[in-house]
Amino acid sequence: MNPKVLLLTALPVLLAGCGGQPERGDFPPLYRPGDKLDVTARSVHSMSTPTVHISSAASEMDLRIEARRGATAGEVELVLRIVRVAGAATQGTVGMQSYDSDQPPPGDEARAAAFRKNVEAMKALRLTATIDPNGRIARFAYDDVPMDWSRPPEKGQEPADRLPWQTAAIVRGILGESLAYLPMNPVAKRQRWQLARQHVFPMHVYPTAMLMGNAILAERSTCRVKDIDYRPEGRIAEIAFSGRREALVPPEVEPSGATLKCSGAARLNIDTGRFDLRVESEVQFPRGRDAGGKSWFADELTIKPVLEMEEKE
């Protein structure tokens, strides 16, 4: 979106006295009709347990989002496109293995061909979302199939058959993270509110499923406005949060007993629309063969408007 339009349309921050620092404000919608946004999501995972020893993994995904006016007043329709995926992993004494959709893996041609096929399938997915007037996800679909959390891929399915659902779930998870910690109502500095949400789906799918019993999580957190401040780059709102996430496991599955503590900070530039988020999580194992072990996650998300000059390039 044109920066001048952003400045004119962003809801004003109410000032506590003329010339003073802003103490209270309405948060403008993160996604507005007409916006084109670049999104980069990064996830780092490190684990050390008596059985796994030390392993680490990192993944990254770049998206382009286009926002349009929804069918109902106040709704926004999003079209999301995967631009790039990359990652790396190590386990024990095994050397690092990495991948990047912009740089196909060297060596084994069969492996490279399979990699290219998966990347092409991910990029070809038609991903759409509806954001309701409260700034929450009302609908998410891939290839016009609504996301159904009650029917994840079965373990026996071929990887290629699981890929569309899992890819869509990761993108939906990224979108959910971008909206979760923004307040729906005007808030003041140091004001707190409670967040309760379902269907949290992290980028680190496999370690989460292995450690927690399921990669689909629920979250309860306490959020607060840490600061709303004028800076050279614009009016900056900072939000801090902390809480817990737990696996949504089917009744027939025994809970792992692992607990996941999460905390982080979100930073929104009210004038330009840039949004930054960092979430840190730690899994602790109270019992079983991995008792005493720890697993640590760090997720980062950056969203910034695509400027006209960048789009032409």
C-alpha positions in Angstrom: 0.0 0.0 0.0 1.2 3.6 -0.7 2.8 5.0 2.5 0.7 8.2 2.1 -2.5 6.1 2.1 -1.3 4.3 5.2 -0.7 7.6 7.0 -4.2 8.9 6.0 -6.1 5.7 6.8 -4.4 4.4 9.9 -6.6 5.0 13.0 -5.3 7.8 15.2 -3.4 7.2 18.4 -5.2 9.2 21.1 -2.7 11.4 23.0 -2.6 11.9 26.7 -2.1 15.7 26.5 -0.9 17.8 23.7 2.6 17.0 22.7 2.9 14.1 25.2 3.6 10.5 24.5 0.6 8.4 23.2 -0.9 6.5 26.1 -3.8 4.8 24.3 -4.7 3.8 20.7 -6.7 1.8 18.3 -4.7 -0.7 16.3 -5.3 -0.5 12.6 -6.1 -3.7 10.8 -2.9 -5.7 9.9 -4.5 -6.7 6.5 -6.4 -4.0 4.6 -8.0 -4.2 1.1 -5.5 -3.2 -1.5 -2.4 -4.3 0.5 0.4 -6.3 -1.0 2.6 -7.7 1.7 5.8 -9.7 1.9 6.0 -12.2 4.8 9.1 -14.0 6.1 8.6 -16.7 8.8 11.6 -18.4 10.5 11.7 -21.2 13.0 14.7 -22.6 14.9 14.5 -25.8 17.0 17.1 -27.3 19.3 16.6 -30.4 21.5 18.6 -32.3 24.0 17.3 -35.4 25.8 18.8 -38.6 27.2 17.8 -40.5 24.1 18.0 -37.9 21.3 21.2 -36.1 22.6 21.5 -32.9 20.6 19.7 -32.1 17.4 18.8 -28.8 15.8 16.7 -27.7 12.8 15.8 -24.4 11.1 13.2 -23.6 8.5 12.2 -20.5 6.6 9.2 -19.6 4.4 8.6 -16.5 2.3 5.0 -15.6 1.3 3.4 -12.9 -0.7 -0.1 -11.8 0.5 -2.6 -9.8 -1.5 -5.6 -8.4 0.4 -9.0 -7.7 -1.1 -12.4 -6.4 0.1 -14.5 -9.3 1.4 -18.0 -10.3 0.5 -19.4 -9.0 3.8 -18.8 -5.6 5.3 -15.7 -5.5 7.4 -14.3 -8.7 6.0 -11.0 -9.0 4.1 -10.1 -11.7 1.7 -6.5 -12.8 1.4 -4.7 -14.7 -1.4 -1.4 -16.2 -0.1 1.4 -17.5 -2.3 4.5 -19.4 -1.3 7.6 -17.8 -2.8 10.4 -19.7 -1.1 11.1 -22.4 1.4 14.4 -23.3 3.0 15.9 -25.1 6.0 18.7 -27.1 7.6 19.0 -29.8 10.2 21.6 -31.7 12.2 21.3 -34.7 14.5 24.0 -36.1 16.7 27.1 -36.8 14.7 25.2 -36.5 11.4 26.4 -33.5 9.4 24.1 -30.6 8.5 21.6 -31.2 5.7 20.2 -28.1 4.1 17.7 -27.2 1.4 16.6 -24.0 -0.4 14.0 -23.7 -3.1 16.1 -21.1 -4.8 19.1 -23.4 -4.8 18.2 -27.1 -5.5 20.3 -29.6 -3.7 23.4 -30.8 -5.5 24.4 -34.4 -6.0 21.8 -37.1 -6.2 19.7 -36.2 -9.2 16.7 -38.3 -8.0 16.7 -36.5 -4.7 17.0 -33.1 -6.5 14.1 -34.0 -8.8 11.9 -35.0 -5.8 12.8 -31.8 -4.0 11.9 -29.7 -7.1 8.6 -31.6 -7.4 7.7 -30.9 -3.8 8.6 -27.2 -4.1 6.5 -26.8 -7.2 3.6 -28.5 -5.6 3.9 -26.1 -2.6 4.1 -23.0 -4.7 1.2 -24.1 -6.9 -1.2 -24.4 -3.9 -4.0 -21.8 -4.0 -4.2 -20.5 -0.4 -7.0 -18.2 0.6 -8.3 -16.8 3.9 -11.1 -14.7 5.1 -10.4 -12.2 8.0 -13.5 -11.2 10.0 -14.2 -7.7 11.2 -12.6 -8.5 14.5 -9.3 -9.3 12.8 -9.5 -13.1 13.2 -9.4 -15.9 10.7 -13.0 -16.9 9.7 -12.0 -19.3 6.9 -8.9 -20.8 5.4 -8.7 -23.0 2.3 -6.2 -24.6 0.0 -7.2 -25.3 -3.6 -10.7 -24.2 -2.6 -10.8 -27.0 0.1 -11.7 -25.6 3.5 -9.1 -26.4 6.2 -10.5 -29.2 8.3 -8.5 -29.6 11.5 -10.5 -32.7 12.5 -9.1 -34.6 9.5 -5.4 -34.3 9.3 -3.5 -36.7 7.0 -3.2 -40.3 8.1 0.2 -41.6 9.0 0.0 -44.3 6.3 -0.4 -41.7 3.5 2.4 -41.1 1.1 4.4 -37.9 1.8 3.2 -36.4 -1.5 -0.4 -36.9 -0.4 0.2 -35.3 3.0 2.0 -32.3 1.5 -0.9 -30.1 0.6 -2.6 -30.3 4.0 0.6 -29.9 6.0 1.8 -27.0 3.8 -1.6 -25.3 4.2 -1.6 -25.9 7.9 1.9 -24.2 8.3 0.8 -21.2 6.2 -2.5 -21.0 8.2 -0.3 -21.2 11.4 1.8 -18.3 10.2 -1.3 -16.2 9.4 -2.7 -17.1 12.9 0.5 -16.0 14.6 0.4 -12.7 12.8 -3.1 -11.9 14.2 -3.2 -13.6 17.6 -1.5 -11.0 19.8 -3.1 -7.9 18.3 -5.9 -6.5 20.5 -9.4 -6.3 19.0 -10.3 -3.2 21.0 -8.6 0.1 21.9 -6.0 -0.5 24.6 -3.8 1.6 26.9 -0.2 1.3 27.9 0.3 -1.6 30.3 -3.2 -2.8 29.8 -3.5 -6.6 29.9 -5.9 -9.1 28.2 -6.3 -12.8 28.0 -5.8 -14.8 24.8 -7.3 -18.3 24.3 -7.1 -19.9 20.9 -7.3 -23.3 19.2 -5.5 -24.8 16.2 -2.1 -23.3 16.7 0.1 -25.0 14.1 3.8 -24.3 14.2 6.4 -24.4 11.4 8.3 -27.1 13.4 5.6 -29.7 12.7 7.5 -32.9 13.2 9.4 -32.2 16.5 6.2 -30.7 18.0 4.2 -33.8 17.1 6.9 -36.1 18.4 7.3 -34.2 21.7 3.8 -33.2 22.4 1.8 -36.0 20.8 0.2 -33.8 18.2 1.3 -30.8 16.1 -2.1 -29.1 16.6 -2.0 -27.0 19.8 -4.1 -24.8 22.0 -2.8 -21.7 23.7 -3.7 -19.6 26.7 -1.6 -16.5 27.2 -1.6 -13.1 28.9 -0.9 -10.1 26.7 -0.1 -6.6 27.6 0.8 -3.4 25.8 4.4 -2.7 26.8 4.6 0.6 25.0 3.1 2.9 22.4 5.7 5.4 21.3 6.7 7.9 18.6 9.9 7.0 16.8 11.6 8.3 13.6 10.2 5.4 11.7 6.6 5.9 12.9 4.3 5.2 15.8 5.4 1.9 17.3 3.2 -0.3 19.5 5.0 -3.1 21.4 3.1 -6.0 22.9 4.5 -8.6 25.3 2.9 -12.0 26.1 3.5 -15.2 28.0 1.5 -18.4 28.5 1.3 -22.1 27.7 0.5 -24.3 24.7 -0.7 -27.9 24.9 -1.4 -30.5 22.3 -5.0 -31.2 21.2 -4.6 -35.0 21.3 -7.5 -37.4 20.4 -9.1 -39.2 23.3 -7.5 -42.5 22.3 -4.0 -41.0 22.5 -2.2 -40.9 25.8 -0.9 -37.3 26.6 2.9 -37.1 26.5 3.0 -35.1 29.8 5.2 -32.5 28.1 4.4 -28.9 28.8 5.3 -26.0 26.5 5.8 -22.5 27.9 5.8 -19.7 25.5 6.6 -16.0 25.6 7.5 -13.3 23.2 6.9 -9.8 21.8 5.1 -8.2 18.9 6.0 -4.9 17.3 3.6 -3.0 15.0 4.4 0.2 13.1 1.0 1.8 13.1 2.0 4.2 10.3 3.7 1.9 7.8 2.1 -1.4 8.6 5.3 -3.3 9.3 4.9 -6.1 11.8 7.5 -8.1 13.7 6.9 -11.0 16.0 9.2 -13.3 18.1 7.9 -16.3 20.0 10.1 -18.4 22.2 8.9 -21.8 23.5 10.4 -24.5 25.8 9.2 -28.0 26.2 10.0 -29.8 29.4 9.6 -33.6 29.9 8.4 -34.6 33.4 8.5 -38.3 33.0 9.4 -41.2 30.7 12.7 -42.0 29.0 13.3 -38.4 28.1 12.6 -37.0 31.6 14.9 -34.1 32.3 15.3 -33.3 28.6 14.5 -30.0 27.0 13.5 -28.7 23.7 13.6 -25.1 22.7 11.9 -23.3 19.8 12.2 -19.7 18.5 9.9 -18.4 15.8 10.2 -15.1 14.1 7.8 -13.4 11.7 8.2 -10.2 9.6 5.5 -8.6 7.5 6.1 -5.5 5.5 4.1 -3.7 2.7 5.4 -4.1 -0.8 6.4 -0.7 -2.1 5.6 0.2 -5.7 9.3 0.3 -6.6 10.0 -3.1 -5.2 7.0 -4.6 -7.1 8.3 -3.2 -10.4 11.7 -4.8 -9.7 
